[in-house]
Amino acid sequence: MTDVTVIGAGIVGVATALHLQREGHRVTVVDRAAPGQATSYGNAGSLAPSSIIPMAMPGTIRQVPKWITHPLGPLTISWRELPSLLPWFLHFRRACELEQVHRGARALRSLNRSSLHAYQALLASVGAPELVRHEGMLHVFRTEAGFAGTALARRVREQNEALVEVLDAEAIRRMAPALSPDYRFGFFLPDNGHVTNPGRVVEALAADFLRSGGMIVRAAVSGFRFERGSPSALVTDQGAMPVDRVVIAAGAWSKALAAKLGSRIPIAPERGYHIEIPQPDVELKCPVTDGEGRFVATPMEGGLRIAGTSEFRNADAPPNWSRTDTLATLAPRLLPGLSVEGHRRWMGTRPSMPDSLPVLGRSPRHENVYFAFGHGHWGLMAAPATGQAIAALIAGREPEIDLEPFRPDRF
């Protein structure tokens, strides 16, 4: 039996802790926030085996000026912080090459392929199977040009054995009658699912972890103490915590911790926003993505969640609530009968990697440290496979997925 400390109580950290615990390890989770109450709380809930298209695609760079200058565009950048982001964007530009796109898609498919079935099994095992739905995902477009722009992405999905069903306007109406009739082009991903409350998913897994003897410590980790060159204790605002093996799964805050261990990882803080409408007065059976607006509407326990936008800004900066105002403006254009009155708003910070692939594996410098961070838009769906891979490494087994594309020193 090994003592393992997991830094991070988001979905990746909690799923990893649970997998380690079920293999017989003594596991402690450390985070300044309660399980699932930070970034994992606010995602769009997608469990998408076919969500394998990297953010960096051929032509993406050409779209950036339009996105950042349009008042309802999906992207904002803090110009004050642009100099510090330039190295990330240079890596991102290289990741837009077609060969890199195919490589990234194969890697993401290996990570996300089992996401729906993994959550069905995990949540059934902790008594919360009702949190998972398998209804597919619908992508819709107003213009033929917008739909045509997804040709490469659809082809890459199909090349990686994902199911893609092209829809005309009539088929879209049958599938989602509440949508605006302006959406005349689209495709459906039948192998996708979603969870109806991402925060409660983490809470349910964390509760089972605690019932089974795990520990969760509320503390902010700022660094490490070393003994004979290896981390022997965490430095926290609650004092030093001795450690044996450590898993860093702290999302966007992992960059600073990895740097203290000698690894420079190009993570950018990519902030996302959502609004949740408790009484939307419209009904959706499955999540619907506006392919041109680049936001998604997901039916949740608490109402209809409208999530999207990317904002590259310091993680600790005050929220830019104009981003949720944008979502509140766009949502009724997707669903004409939608009332956004009384909506709740939220902001969280994704740990964004320029090639869209997380950092998974043993630290290049310390044998008792493992990296499990940088999942960006794929944290929820990739958490089970991440936990299984880290558990295999700590047990001395070969992981089921090839970790070469995710290695920490690939840049």
Secondary structure, DSSP 8 states (H G I E B T S, - for coil): --EEEEE--SHHHHHHHHHHHHTT-EEEEEESS-TTSSGGGGS--EE-TT----S--TTHHHHHHHHHHSTT-SEEE-GGGHHHHHHHHHHHHHHTSHHHHHHHHHHHHHHHTTHHHHHHHHHHHTT-GGGEE---EEEEESSHHHHHTTHHHHHHHHHTT---EEEEHHHHHHH-TTS-TT--EEEEETT-EEES-HHHHHHHHHHHHHHTT-EEEE--EEEEEEETTEEEEEEETTEEEE-SEEEE--GGGHHHHHHHTT-----EEEEEEEEEESS-S---SS-EEETTTTEEEEEETTEEEEEEEEEES-TTS---THHHHHHHHHHHHHSTT---TT-EEEEEEEEE-TTS--EEEE-SS-TTEEEEE--GGGHHHHHHHHHHHHHHHHHT---SS--GGG-TT--
